[in-house]
């Protein structure tokens, strides 16, 4: 039983060192927050962004209809599912293909 305590202490020390070393090599994350407002909308929501900076989400227009949103370089593009009855919501975007998913 006495030999287990030193072994456990050594293992705990190695584990702590490994965690600290891994954290030291982690890349720094930088975040930039921007307010997104679609002209004439009551509400604008962003749900996804890809590596190219393309943002997707939705907005509610002045008459209360929900539309899908794709924002590229500060320009908003309307996305509407032609078969949708309750509006369109874009929830995610692929980093490779610049595509979007609608509901």
C-alpha positions, 0 to 999 in steps of 0.5 A: 500500500505504501508503494502505491502513494509515490507511484500515484503522485508521480502519475499525477505529476506527469499528467499535470505536466502533460496538461500544462504542456498541451495548454501552452501549445494551444493557438490563441483565439481571437474573436471579433464581434459585429452587430448584424442588422438587415435593413428594414428587419424587426430582428436579425439572428446569426447561427453559423460562420465558416472559415471564409467569413460567410455568415448564415442565419435569419431575419424577420422583415417588417411584415413579420415573415422570416427569411433565411440570411447569407451575409458575405462581406457585409452584403445580405442575401435573402434565402427563401425555401420555395416550399416553406410555409413558416419561413426559412432559417439557415442554421449552418454553413460548410467551410469547404463549399460555401453552402447553407442548410435551410429548414 
